[in-house]
């Protein structure tokens, strides 16, 4: 699954995604959108099996996160307790 994270400076007003923006993201192959926020930053996570951030990333940001900084994944892995090394002395 392709993923792109966008970071924006948080404004004093609430951040929203309009229905027409959601429709545009769906056309670009985005199937999951998550919003994250603290006092200084808004984060937008876009994911989708058909989403191609390299070719569609700029179009995905248009109107949603203009001026945002896009981050692309470098590493993604599943983590489970079964993969943890044995405890020393056990």
N, CA, C and O atoms as a MOPAC input file, in Angstrom:
PM7 MOZYME 1SCF
protein

 N      0.85200 1    -1.17900 1     0.00000 1
 C      0.00000 1     0.00000 1     0.00000 1
 C      0.88900 1     1.23000 1     0.00000 1
 O      1.82100 1     1.33800 1     0.79600 1
 N      0.59300 1     2.14500 1    -0.89300 1
 C      1.35700 1     3.39200 1    -0.97000 1
 C      0.88800 1     4.35100 1     0.11800 1
 O     -0.28000 1     4.35400 1     0.50700 1
 N      1.81800 1     5.15800 1     0.59500 1
 C      1.51100 1     6.10000 1     1.67100 1
 C      2.27300 1     7.39800 1     1.43300 1
 O      3.38500 1     7.40700 1     0.90500 1
 N      1.63800 1     8.49000 1     1.83900 1
 C      2.28600 1     9.79800 1     1.82600 1
 C      1.80300 1    10.54700 1     3.05800 1
 O      0.61700 1    10.51400 1     3.38600 1
 N      2.71600 1    11.21700 1     3.73500 1
 C      2.39000 1    12.02700 1     4.90500 1
 C      2.68800 1    13.47700 1     4.55500 1
 O      3.74400 1    13.78500 1     4.00200 1
 N      1.76200 1    14.35900 1     4.87500 1
 C      1.93300 1    15.78300 1     4.59200 1
 C      1.89800 1    16.53800 1     5.90900 1
 O      1.01000 1    16.31500 1     6.73200 1
 N      2.85100 1    17.42400 1     6.11000 1
 C      2.92500 1    18.24400 1     7.32200 1
 C      2.62100 1    19.68800 1     6.97400 1
 O      3.17200 1    20.23100 1     6.01600 1
 N      1.74200 1    20.31100 1     7.75300 1
 C      1.36700 1    21.71300 1     7.57900 1
 C      1.50100 1    22.43500 1     8.90000 1
 O      1.34000 1    21.83500 1     9.96300 1
 N      1.79200 1    23.71000 1     8.83700 1
 C      1.74600 1    24.50900 1    10.05800 1
 C      0.28600 1    24.65000 1    10.45800 1
 O     -0.56200 1    24.97000 1     9.62600 1
 N     -0.00600 1    24.41300 1    11.72500 1
 C     -1.38800 1    24.49900 1    12.20600 1
 C     -1.83200 1    25.95500 1    12.23800 1
 O     -1.11200 1    26.83200 1    12.71500 1
 N     -3.00700 1    26.18600 1    11.73200 1
 C     -3.61300 1    27.51600 1    11.80300 1
 C     -4.49900 1    27.55700 1    13.04000 1
 O     -4.79500 1    26.52400 1    13.64100 1
 N     -4.91600 1    28.75100 1    13.41100 1
 C     -5.78800 1    28.88100 1    14.57900 1
 C     -7.16800 1    28.28200 1    14.32000 1
 O     -7.85600 1    27.87800 1    15.25800 1
 N     -7.57100 1    28.22500 1    13.05600 1
 C     -8.89100 1    27.67300 1    12.73600 1
 C     -8.80900 1    26.15600 1    12.55900 1
 O     -7.72500 1    25.58500 1    12.44200 1
 N     -9.97800 1    25.52000 1    12.54300 1
 C    -10.04000 1    24.08000 1    12.35400 1
 C     -9.69200 1    23.72100 1    10.91300 1
 O     -9.97100 1    24.47700 1     9.98200 1
 N     -9.08400 1    22.56800 1    10.75300 1
 C     -8.74500 1    22.05000 1     9.43300 1
 C     -9.86900 1    21.12800 1     8.98300 1
 O    -10.36300 1    20.32700 1     9.77600 1
 N    -10.28200 1    21.22900 1     7.72100 1
 C    -11.33800 1    20.34700 1     7.24700 1
 C    -11.03400 1    19.89200 1     5.82800 1
 O    -10.28800 1    20.53700 1     5.09200 1
 N    -11.63200 1    18.76500 1     5.46800 1
 C    -11.52900 1    18.23500 1     4.11900 1
 C    -12.94700 1    18.21400 1     3.56000 1
 O    -13.83300 1    17.56900 1     4.12100 1
 N    -13.15500 1    18.91700 1     2.46000 1
 C    -14.48400 1    19.03600 1     1.87000 1
 C    -14.82300 1    17.79600 1     1.03600 1
 O    -13.92000 1    17.10300 1     0.56700 1
 N    -16.11200 1    17.51400 1     0.84900 1
 C    -16.53800 1    16.32900 1     0.07400 1
 C    -15.92500 1    16.26200 1    -1.33100 1
 O    -15.55600 1    15.18100 1    -1.79200 1
 N    -15.81400 1    17.39900 1    -2.00900 1
 C    -15.22700 1    17.37000 1    -3.36200 1
 C    -13.74700 1    17.01000 1    -3.31500 1
 O    -13.22700 1    16.42400 1    -4.26400 1
 N    -13.05800 1    17.35300 1    -2.22000 1
 C    -11.65900 1    16.97100 1    -2.06000 1
 C    -11.54400 1    15.47100 1    -1.81700 1
 O    -10.63200 1    14.82300 1    -2.33200 1
 N    -12.46600 1    14.92100 1    -1.03600 1
 C    -12.46900 1    13.47800 1    -0.78500 1
 C    -12.70900 1    12.72800 1    -2.09100 1
 O    -12.06600 1    11.71000 1    -2.34700 1
 N    -13.62900 1    13.22200 1    -2.91600 1
 C    -13.90300 1    12.59000 1    -4.21200 1
 C    -12.65900 1    12.61800 1    -5.10300 1
 O    -12.36300 1    11.63600 1    -5.78400 1
 N    -11.93300 1    13.73600 1    -5.10000 1
 C    -10.69800 1    13.84600 1    -5.88500 1
 C     -9.66000 1    12.84600 1    -5.39000 1
 O     -8.98900 1    12.20300 1    -6.19700 1
 N     -9.52200 1    12.70900 1    -4.07800 1
 C     -8.57100 1    11.74000 1    -3.52300 1
 C     -8.94100 1    10.32300 1    -3.93200 1
 O     -8.06400 1     9.53200 1    -4.28200 1
 N    -10.21200 1     9.99400 1    -3.89400 1
 C    -10.66600 1     8.66000 1    -4.29900 1
 C    -10.31700 1     8.40200 1    -5.76900 1
 O     -9.89100 1     7.30000 1    -6.11400 1
 N    -10.49000 1     9.39800 1    -6.63000 1
 C    -10.13900 1     9.24500 1    -8.04600 1
 C     -8.63700 1     9.00500 1    -8.22300 1
 O     -8.22000 1     8.35700 1    -9.18300 1
 N     -7.83200 1     9.52200 1    -7.30300 1
 C     -6.37300 1     9.33300 1    -7.36700 1
 C     -5.91200 1     8.02800 1    -6.72000 1
 O     -4.71600 1     7.73400 1    -6.70000 1
 N     -6.85700 1     7.24200 1    -6.19100 1
 C     -6.50300 1     5.95400 1    -5.60700 1
 C     -6.32700 1     5.95700 1    -4.10700 1
 O     -5.93500 1     4.94300 1    -3.53100 1
 N     -6.61000 1     7.07900 1    -3.45900 1
 C     -6.51500 1     7.14200 1    -1.99700 1
 C     -7.75000 1     6.46000 1    -1.40500 1
 O     -8.88200 1     6.79600 1    -1.75300 1
 N     -7.52300 1     5.50900 1    -0.51700 1
 C     -8.64800 1     4.80700 1     0.11700 1
 C     -8.71500 1     5.06400 1     1.61900 1
 O     -9.69100 1     4.68900 1     2.26900 1
 N     -7.68600 1     5.70000 1     2.17300 1
 C     -7.67600 1     5.98500 1     3.60400 1
 C     -6.99600 1     7.33400 1     3.83700 1
 O     -5.92400 1     7.60500 1     3.29600 1
 N     -7.63300 1     8.16900 1     4.64500 1
 C     -7.08400 1     9.47000 1     4.99900 1
 C     -7.15700 1     9.59900 1     6.51300 1
 O     -8.20200 1     9.34500 1     7.11300 1
 N     -6.05900 1     9.98800 1     7.12500 1
 C     -6.03500 1    10.23000 1     8.57200 1
 C     -5.50600 1    11.63300 1     8.81200 1
 O     -4.55400 1    12.06400 1     8.16100 1
 N     -6.12500 1    12.34900 1     9.75200 1
 C     -5.66300 1    13.67500 1    10.16200 1
 C     -5.08900 1    13.57600 1    11.56500 1
 O     -5.68500 1    12.95900 1    12.44900 1
 N     -3.93100 1    14.18600 1    11.76400 1
 C     -3.27800 1    14.22600 1    13.06900 1
 C     -2.96900 1    15.68000 1    13.36500 1
 O     -2.72600 1    16.46600 1    12.44900 1
 N     -2.97800 1    16.04200 1    14.63700 1
 C     -2.76400 1    17.45300 1    14.94900 1
 C     -2.21200 1    17.63800 1    16.35200 1
 O     -2.57600 1    16.91400 1    17.27800 1
 N     -1.33200 1    18.61200 1    16.49300 1
 C     -0.97100 1    19.14900 1    17.79800 1
 C     -1.05900 1    20.66900 1    17.67200 1
 O     -1.63800 1    21.17100 1    16.70900 1
 N     -0.50100 1    21.39800 1    18.61500 1
 C     -0.64300 1    22.85600 1    18.58300 1
 C      0.08800 1    23.51400 1    17.41600 1
 O     -0.33200 1    24.57200 1    16.94800 1
 N      1.17500 1    22.90600 1    16.93900 1
 C      1.97500 1    23.52600 1    15.88500 1
 C      1.78800 1    22.92000 1    14.50000 1
 O      2.03500 1    23.59600 1    13.50100 1
 N      1.35900 1    21.66900 1    14.41600 1
 C      1.38900 1    20.95200 1    13.14100 1
 C      0.11200 1    20.17600 1    12.88000 1
 O     -0.49000 1    19.60800 1    13.79200 1
 N     -0.29000 1    20.16100 1    11.61500 1
 C     -1.34900 1    19.27400 1    11.13900 1
 C     -0.66500 1    18.24600 1    10.25400 1
 O      0.13500 1    18.60200 1     9.38900 1
 N     -0.97500 1    16.97700 1    10.46500 1
 C     -0.44800 1    15.90600 1     9.63600 1
 C     -1.58100 1    15.24100 1     8.88800 1
 O     -2.63600 1    14.97100 1     9.46200 1
 N     -1.37400 1    14.97600 1     7.61900 1
 C     -2.35400 1    14.28300 1     6.79600 1
 C     -1.67700 1    13.03400 1     6.26100 1
 O     -0.62500 1    13.11700 1     5.62800 1
 N     -2.27400 1    11.87600 1     6.51100 1
 C     -1.74000 1    10.61500 1     6.01700 1
 C     -2.67900 1    10.12800 1     4.92300 1
 O     -3.87000 1     9.92800 1     5.16200 1
 N     -2.14100 1     9.93700 1     3.72500 1
 C     -2.90200 1     9.42600 1     2.59500 1
 C     -2.38200 1     8.03900 1     2.25400 1
 O     -1.17500 1     7.84600 1     2.11500 1
 N     -3.29300 1     7.06300 1     2.11700 1
 C     -2.90400 1     5.69900 1     1.79700 1
 C     -3.85100 1     5.12500 1     0.75200 1
 O     -5.01300 1     5.52000 1     0.66200 1
 N     -3.34100 1     4.19800 1    -0.02400 1
 C     -4.19200 1     3.49800 1    -0.97200 1
 C     -3.40000 1     2.52900 1    -1.81600 1
 O     -2.25900 1     2.80400 1    -2.18500 1
 N     -4.00800 1     1.38200 1    -2.12700 1
 C     -3.35100 1     0.39200 1    -2.97600 1
 C     -3.16300 1     0.93400 1    -4.37700 1
 O     -2.18400 1     0.59000 1    -5.03900 1
 N     -4.06600 1     1.76600 1    -4.84400 1
 C     -3.97900 1     2.31700 1    -6.20200 1
 C     -3.36900 1     3.71400 1    -6.23000 1
 O     -3.21800 1     4.29700 1    -7.30400 1
 N     -3.02000 1     4.25200 1    -5.08000 1
 C     -2.45000 1     5.59600 1    -4.98000 1
 C     -0.97500 1     5.55000 1    -5.36100 1
 O     -0.23000 1     4.70300 1    -4.86700 1
 N     -0.55300 1     6.45500 1    -6.23200 1
 C      0.84400 1     6.57300 1    -6.64700 1
 C      1.34100 1     7.96600 1    -6.26100 1
 O      1.18300 1     8.91100 1    -7.03400 1
 N      1.94200 1     8.10700 1    -5.06900 1
 C      2.37700 1     9.42700 1    -4.60800 1
 C      3.37500 1    10.11200 1    -5.53400 1
 O      3.40000 1    11.34000 1    -5.61300 1
 N      4.18700 1     9.34400 1    -6.22600 1
 C      5.18800 1     9.93300 1    -7.11000 1
 C      4.51100 1    10.67500 1    -8.25700 1
 O      4.91300 1    11.78500 1    -8.60400 1
 N      3.48800 1    10.06600 1    -8.84200 1
 C      2.82500 1    10.67600 1    -9.99000 1
 C      1.58900 1    11.49300 1    -9.62100 1
 O      1.22200 1    12.41400 1   -10.35000 1
 N      0.94100 1    11.17000 1    -8.50300 1
 C     -0.31500 1    11.82700 1    -8.14500 1
 C     -0.23100 1    12.64800 1    -6.86200 1
 O     -1.22300 1    13.24300 1    -6.44000 1
 N      0.93300 1    12.68400 1    -6.24500 1
 C      1.07200 1    13.37200 1    -4.96400 1
 C      0.71900 1    14.84800 1    -5.03000 1
 O      0.02300 1    15.35300 1    -4.14900 1
 N      1.18500 1    15.54700 1    -6.05400 1
 C      0.90000 1    16.98100 1    -6.17400 1
 C     -0.59400 1    17.21400 1    -6.36900 1
 O     -1.15700 1    18.14200 1    -5.78700 1
 N     -1.24400 1    16.38000 1    -7.18400 1
 C     -2.68600 1    16.51800 1    -7.40900 1
 C     -3.45900 1    16.21000 1    -6.13400 1
 O     -4.50100 1    16.81700 1    -5.88400 1
 N     -2.96700 1    15.28000 1    -5.32400 1
 C     -3.64000 1    14.92900 1    -4.07200 1
 C     -3.59500 1    16.08800 1    -3.08100 1
 O     -4.52000 1    16.26100 1    -2.28800 1
 N     -2.53500 1    16.87700 1    -3.12200 1
 C     -2.38100 1    17.98400 1    -2.18600 1
 C     -3.12000 1    19.24000 1    -2.62500 1
 O     -3.39600 1    20.11500 1    -1.80400 1
 N     -3.44000 1    19.33700 1    -3.89600 1
 C     -4.05000 1    20.54200 1    -4.44700 1
 C     -5.35300 1    20.88200 1    -3.72900 1
 O     -6.31700 1    20.11700 1    -3.76600 1
 N     -5.36400 1    22.02500 1    -3.08600 1
 C     -6.55000 1    22.48400 1    -2.38600 1
 C     -6.69800 1    21.93200 1    -0.97700 1
 O     -7.44900 1    22.48700 1    -0.17500 1
 N     -6.00300 1    20.86300 1    -0.66600 1
 C     -6.09600 1    20.27000 1     0.67100 1
 C     -4.93500 1    20.73900 1     1.52600 1
 O     -5.12200 1    21.17000 1     2.66400 1
 N     -3.75500 1    20.65400 1     0.97900 1
 C     -2.56200 1    20.95200 1     1.76600 1
 C     -1.57100 1    21.78200 1     0.96500 1
 O     -0.37600 1    21.48900 1     0.95700 1
 N     -2.06000 1    22.81300 1     0.29500 1
 C     -1.15800 1    23.69200 1    -0.44800 1
 C     -0.11100 1    24.25100 1     0.51200 1
 O     -0.44500 1    24.72100 1     1.60000 1
 N      1.13700 1    24.19600 1     0.11000 1
 C      2.21500 1    24.69900 1     0.94700 1
 C      2.69500 1    23.69300 1     1.97700 1
 O      3.55400 1    24.00500 1     2.80200 1
 N      2.14300 1    22.48900 1     1.93400 1
 C      2.55700 1    21.45200 1     2.88500 1
 C      3.85300 1    20.79600 1     2.46600 1
 O      4.28300 1    20.89900 1     1.31700 1
 N      4.45600 1    20.13200 1     3.40200 1
 C      5.69500 1    19.39900 1     3.14700 1
 C      5.36100 1    17.91200 1     3.09400 1
 O      4.91600 1    17.34100 1     4.09000 1
 N      5.57200 1    17.28300 1     1.94100 1
 C      5.22900 1    15.87200 1     1.76000 1
 C      6.39700 1    14.98500 1     2.17400 1
 O      7.54400 1    15.22500 1     1.79600 1
 N      6.08700 1    13.96800 1     2.94900 1
 C      7.06500 1    12.95600 1     3.34500 1
 C      6.66100 1    11.63300 1     2.71500 1
 O      5.48700 1    11.26200 1     2.73100 1
 N      7.63300 1    10.92600 1     2.16300 1
 C      7.37400 1     9.62600 1     1.56100 1
 C      8.03400 1     8.55900 1     2.42700 1
 O      9.09700 1     8.80200 1     2.99800 1
 N      7.42100 1     7.38400 1     2.53300 1
 C      7.96300 1     6.33200 1     3.39600 1
 C      9.35200 1     5.88000 1     2.96800 1
 O      9.66400 1     5.80800 1     1.77900 1
 N     10.15400 1     5.58500 1     3.93800 1
 C     11.47200 1     5.02900 1     3.70100 1
 C     11.50500 1     3.58100 1     4.16900 1
 O     12.20200 1     2.74800 1     3.59100 1
 N     10.74800 1     3.28900 1     5.21900 1
 C     10.69200 1     1.92900 1     5.75900 1
 C      9.31900 1     1.69700 1     6.35100 1
 O      8.76800 1     2.55900 1     7.03500 1
 N      8.77400 1     0.52600 1     6.08100 1
 C      7.51800 1     0.12200 1     6.70100 1
 C      7.62100 1    -1.36400 1     6.98500 1
 O      7.99400 1    -2.14200 1     6.10700 1
 N      7.29500 1    -1.76200 1     8.20200 1
 C      7.36600 1    -3.17800 1     8.55000 1
 C      6.30400 1    -3.53100 1     9.56800 1
 O      5.86500 1    -2.68700 1    10.34900 1
 N      5.90400 1    -4.76700 1     9.54800 1
 C      4.98100 1    -5.28000 1    10.55800 1
 C      5.81000 1    -5.70400 1    11.76800 1
 O      6.91700 1    -6.22100 1    11.61900 1
 N      5.27800 1    -5.48700 1    12.94500 1
 C      5.98000 1    -5.82600 1    14.17800 1
 C      5.11700 1    -6.78900 1    14.96600 1
 O      3.90800 1    -6.59200 1    15.09400 1
 N      5.74400 1    -7.84100 1    15.50000 1
 C      5.01100 1    -8.77100 1    16.34000 1
 C      5.92500 1    -9.28500 1    17.44200 1
 O      7.14900 1    -9.28600 1    17.30300 1
 N      5.32000 1    -9.71800 1    18.52900 1
 C      6.08700 1   -10.25000 1    19.65600 1
 C      6.85800 1   -11.50000 1    19.25200 1
 O      7.90400 1   -11.78400 1    19.83500 1
 N      6.37600 1   -12.24500 1    18.28200 1
 C      7.05200 1   -13.45700 1    17.82900 1
 C      8.41200 1   -13.14800 1    17.21600 1
 O      9.27600 1   -14.02300 1    17.15500 1
 N      8.60900 1   -11.91800 1    16.76300 1
 C      9.86900 1   -11.53800 1    16.14400 1
 C     10.88300 1   -11.00900 1    17.16200 1
 O     12.04900 1   -10.81400 1    16.81900 1
 N     10.46500 1   -10.77600 1    18.39200 1
 C     11.36100 1   -10.21600 1    19.39900 1
 C     12.42600 1   -11.24100 1    19.76800 1
 O     12.14500 1   -12.43600 1    19.85800 1
 N     13.66300 1   -10.76000 1    19.98200 1
 C     14.72100 1   -11.70000 1    20.39500 1
 C     14.41700 1   -12.26500 1    21.77400 1
 O     13.74800 1   -11.62700 1    22.58700 1
 N     14.91600 1   -13.46700 1    22.02600 1
 C     14.71600 1   -14.11000 1    23.32000 1
 C     15.36000 1   -13.26000 1    24.41800 1
 O     16.41900 1   -12.66400 1    24.21900 1
 N     14.70500 1   -13.21500 1    25.57200 1
 C     15.24500 1   -12.43900 1    26.68900 1
 C     16.53900 1   -13.07800 1    27.17700 1
 O     16.67100 1   -14.30200 1    27.20300 1
 N     17.48500 1   -12.23400 1    27.56000 1
 C     18.77900 1   -12.72500 1    28.04900 1
 C     18.58300 1   -13.53200 1    29.31700 1
 O     17.85200 1   -13.11800 1    30.21700 1
 N     19.23100 1   -14.68100 1    29.38800 1
 C     19.19000 1   -15.50800 1    30.59000 1
 C     17.94400 1   -16.35100 1    30.71300 1
 O     17.76600 1   -17.02800 1    31.72600 1
 N     17.08200 1   -16.33600 1    29.72600 1
 C     15.85100 1   -17.14300 1    29.81400 1
 C     16.07500 1   -18.52500 1    29.30100 1
 O     15.15200 1   -19.33900 1    29.29800 1

